[in-house]
């Protein structure tokens, strides 16, 4: 291991090879040129200073918070630096502490004593640089030299958008569809927040159709729209991450949009069935479920505000994390999986479309109650830890 490897490396030296117009740093992959993607990746992983050597075009980005300096300048003593080519697309998480790149990748961490040698002979170092690989969505780095390799890199970038926190339905259905859609949407330049608003409107529309309830195909449309917003809900985040346009505002818009969709669909089912079955008690039941959902949202929102984020996944799990103990622990684990948003939306959407909206509403009522209780317990435990 290089001396100082455990420290955050803030300097990179980029080899710039000659490439035909439109190739190399200028080729667009998933909405960004290779050069801009490289600078943004370095910037978001804490690399603050970059120098270029070689005869080829330089990467450019107006959004990367990074200092471009003369390669002939001194770098801080005893500081390892990253060496890579300007036409490289890579998994930026490899730049984080503890992630050393594999030796066959066009991304290296070098001792500061090597800086002068690279500066004096960039062509020689470029000749020794491997083309790299991008077979999976992690630990990849590959030089973009033609269209076929660009497609390989794009696939790796899309695969890197998968989340460990994805539920069963997300992993096997939603994420596969959303990634296929994101692949095309990034080419349009569509802003993630604009897509978030559209997704929220789909969710609200699902509630409107559920409230209409009759004729039968109204519930089919309601179920379809509710599941569609769940699938597309992955796209805005995917576009934000793959084009480096994520923001605090976007996180909150996504979180609130999800909740508005859930509330609309729940109330729509209650109102629709109360009308269809002439059961005023369902209005009361709908009100109760909405209160449970608002209670859960209130707990989450105050915790997010306290943490300075809008990302629900950032909230620590003090209820179902760790190994399940005993029968109660295993039951809680199962309930946690069943009430994950992706699974729950999928099940209730199918129920509504299958003309059993009352069962769907009952499932939502049970899930909302369980979530409100679980979040209350979670918040209680978190506050105990803090005090």
FILO-746121 format. One record per residue (C-alpha): x negated, y negated, z negated; residue in one letter. Coordinates in steps of 0.2 Angstrom, whole numbers, padded with zeros to 4 digits, always signed. Example, Ala and Ser with C-alpha at 12.3 -4.5 7.8 and 13.67 -1.06 7.14 Angstrom:
BEGIN
-0062+0022-0039a -0068+0005-0036s 
This chain:
BEGIN
+0000+0000+0000x -0006-0017+0004x -0012-0028-0010x +0003-0040-0014x +0016-0029-0005x +0028-0030-0019x +0028-0049-0018x +0040-0058-0006x +0031-0060+0011x +0035-0077+0018x +0024-0078+0033x +0026-0070+0050x +0015-0070+0066x +0024-0067+0082x +0016-0060+0098x +0024-0067+0113x +0022-0057+0129x +0026-0063+0146x +0043-0057+0152x +0054-0061+0168x +0067-0074+0166x +0082-0068+0157x +0072-0053+0149x +0063-0052+0133x +0067-0066+0121x +0080-0073+0133x +0091-0057+0135x +0107-0058+0125x +0112-0044+0114x +0128-0044+0104x +0131-0063+0106x +0113-0069+0102x +0097-0070+0112x +0083-0058+0106x +0073-0073+0101x +0086-0081+0091x +0091-0065+0083x +0073-0062+0078x +0071-0079+0070x +0087-0078+0061x +0083-0061+0054x +0066-0067+0048x +0074-0082+0040x +0088-0073+0031x +0076-0061+0023x +0066-0075+0016x +0052-0077+0029x +0050-0096+0029x +0034-0099+0040x +0032-0092+0058x +0017-0094+0070x +0017-0089+0088x +0002-0082+0099x +0002-0076+0117x +0006-0083+0134x +0025-0078+0134x +0040-0089+0130x +0043-0093+0112x +0059-0089+0102x +0071-0103+0098x +0085-0106+0086x +0093-0121+0079x +0101-0111+0065x +0086-0102+0058x +0079-0111+0042x +0061-0108+0046x +0045-0118+0049x +0036-0116+0065x +0017-0119+0062x +0001-0119+0072x -0007-0101+0072x -0024-0110+0069x -0018-0116+0052x -0023-0108+0036x -0011-0096+0028x -0009-0095+0009x -0023-0084+0002x -0020-0066-0003x -0003-0066+0006x +0001-0051+0018x +0010-0057+0034x +0023-0048+0046x +0017-0045+0063x +0029-0042+0077x +0033-0046+0095x +0045-0059+0100x +0055-0046+0110x +0059-0035+0095x +0076-0031+0088x +0075-0024+0071x +0084-0019+0055x +0081-0034+0044x +0083-0025+0028x +0066-0017+0031x +0058-0034+0027x +0065-0033+0009x +0055-0028-0006x +0050-0009-0006x +0055-0006+0013x +0039-0003+0022x +0041-0001+0041x +0037+0016+0049x +0020+0016+0058x +0028+0019+0075x +0038+0003+0075x +0033-0014+0082x +0034-0022+0065x +0019-0021+0053x +0014-0029+0037x -0004-0034+0038x -0017-0040+0025x -0021-0059+0027x -0039-0054+0033x -0031-0047+0049x -0024-0064+0054x -0039-0071+0063x -0041-0055+0073x -0023-0056+0079x -0025-0074+0083x -0041-0072+0093x -0035-0056+0103x -0016-0056+0104x -0016-0046+0121x -0026-0033+0113x -0014-0031+0098x +0000-0032+0110x -0007-0017+0119x -0008-0007+0103x +0010-0011+0098x +0022+0004+0099x +0039+0002+0109x +0048+0007+0094x +0065+0016+0092x +0083+0013+0088x +0092+0030+0085x +0102+0025+0070x +0109+0009+0061x +0095+0008+0049x +0076+0007+0049x +0075+0003+0067x +0064-0009+0077x +0063-0008+0096x +0056-0020+0110x +0068-0025+0123x +0060-0023+0140x +0075-0018+0151x +0094-0017+0151x +0095+0001+0145x +0084-0002+0130x +0095-0017+0126x +0110-0006+0126x +0101+0006+0113x +0097-0009+0102x +0115-0015+0103x +0121+0002+0097x +0109+0002+0083x +0115-0016+0078x +0133-0011+0078x +0129+0005+0068x +0120-0006+0055x +0137-0015+0051x +0144+0001+0043x +0146-0001+0024x +0142+0012+0011x +0158+0005+0002x +0169+0010+0017x +0183+0022+0011x +0188+0038+0020x +0200+0030+0033x +0188+0016+0036x +0173+0028+0040x +0183+0040+0051x +0196+0028+0059x +0195+0010+0056x +0177+0006+0057x +0175+0016+0074x +0189+0006+0082x +0183-0011+0074x +0165-0009+0080x +0172-0005+0098x +0182-0021+0098x +0168-0031+0090x +0156-0025+0104x +0166-0035+0116x +0172-0050+0105x +0154-0055+0101x +0152-0059+0119x +0166-0072+0119x +0158-0083+0106x +0174-0082+0095x +0171-0089+0078x +0174-0076+0064x +0185-0088+0054x +0197-0090+0069x +0198-0072+0070x +0202-0071+0051x +0217-0083+0054x +0224-0072+0068x +0222-0056+0057x +0231-0065+0043x +0245-0069+0055x +0247-0051+0060x +0249-0046+0042x +0262-0059+0039x +0271-0054+0055x +0271-0036+0048x +0281-0042+0033x +0293-0051+0044x +0297-0036+0054x +0298-0025+0039x +0311-0038+0032x +0321-0037+0048x +0321-0017+0046x +0335-0015+0059x +0335-0008+0073x +0323+0007+0069x +0309+0000+0080x +0307-0015+0069x +0299-0004+0056x +0288+0004+0069x +0281-0013+0074x +0279-0017+0055x +0269-0002+0052x +0258-0004+0068x +0255-0023+0064x +0250-0018+0046x +0238-0005+0051x +0231-0016+0065x +0227-0030+0053x +0218-0018+0042x +0207-0012+0057x +0204-0029+0064x +0200-0035+0046x +0183-0027+0049x +0180-0036+0065x +0178-0054+0058x +0165-0048+0045x +0156-0038+0058x +0155-0053+0070x +0149-0064+0056x +0135-0052+0051x +0129-0047+0068x +0129-0066+0074x +0123-0073+0057x +0138-0084+0055x +0144-0078+0038x +0149-0091+0025x +0156-0093+0008x +0172-0101+0016x +0173-0086+0027x +0172-0074+0012x +0186-0083+0004x +0197-0084+0020x +0195-0065+0022x +0199-0061+0004x +0215-0072+0003x +0220-0067+0021x +0220-0048+0015x +0231-0053+0000x +0243-0063+0010x +0245-0048+0022x +0248-0036+0007x +0261-0048-0001x +0270-0051+0015x +0272-0033+0019x +0277-0028+0002x +0291-0041+0000x +0296-0037+0018x +0299-0019+0014x +0309-0024-0002x +0319-0037+0006x +0323-0026+0022x +0329-0011+0011x +0338-0022-0001x +0348-0028+0014x +0350-0012+0023x +0355-0002+0008x +0364-0016-0001x +0353-0013-0017x +0350-0030-0025x +0339-0021-0038x +0326-0019-0024x +0324-0038-0025x +0320-0037-0043x +0308-0022-0039x +0300-0033-0025x +0297-0047-0037x +0289-0035-0050x +0277-0028-0037x +0273-0046-0031x +0269-0051-0049x +0258-0036-0052x +0249-0041-0036x +0247-0059-0041x +0240-0053-0058x +0227-0042-0049x +0223-0056-0037x +0221-0069-0052x +0209-0057-0061x +0198-0055-0045x +0199-0073-0040x +0193-0080-0057x +0179-0067-0057x +0174-0072-0040x +0173-0090-0044x +0163-0086-0059x +0151-0077-0048x +0150-0090-0035x +0156-0079-0021x +0171-0074-0011x +0166-0056-0008x +0177-0043-0017x +0163-0030-0016x +0152-0041-0027x +0163-0038-0042x +0155-0025-0053x +0165-0009-0056x +0165-0005-0074x +0179+0008-0073x +0176+0021-0060x +0157+0019-0058x +0146+0033-0064x +0150+0051-0066x +0169+0056-0069x +0171+0063-0087x +0185+0075-0091x +0202+0077-0083x +0207+0059-0086x +0190+0053-0078x +0193+0064-0062x +0211+0058-0061x +0205+0040-0061x +0192+0044-0048x +0206+0051-0037x +0217+0036-0040x +0203+0024-0036x +0200+0033-0019x +0219+0033-0015x +0221+0015-0019x +0206+0009-0008x +0213-0004+0004x +0209+0006+0020x +0217+0022+0014x +0232+0014+0006x +0237+0003+0021x +0235+0018+0033x +0247+0028+0022x +0260+0015+0019x +0260+0009+0037x +0263+0027+0043x +0277+0029+0030x +0286+0013+0036x +0284+0018+0055x +0291+0035+0050x +0307+0027+0044x +0304+0030+0026x +0301+0012+0020x +0307+0015+0003x +0294+0028+0000x +0281+0016+0007x +0287+0002-0005x +0287+0015-0020x +0269+0019-0015x +0264+0001-0015x +0272-0002-0031x +0263+0012-0039x +0247+0007-0031x +0249-0011-0036x +0253-0007-0054x +0237+0005-0055x +0227-0009-0047x +0233-0022-0059x +0229-0010-0074x +0212-0005-0067x +0207-0023-0064x +0212-0028-0081x +0202-0014-0089x +0187-0019-0078x +0188-0037-0083x +0190-0033-0101x +0174-0022-0100x +0164-0035-0090x +0168-0048-0103x +0163-0037-0117x +0146-0034-0108x +0144-0053-0106x +0147-0056-0125x 
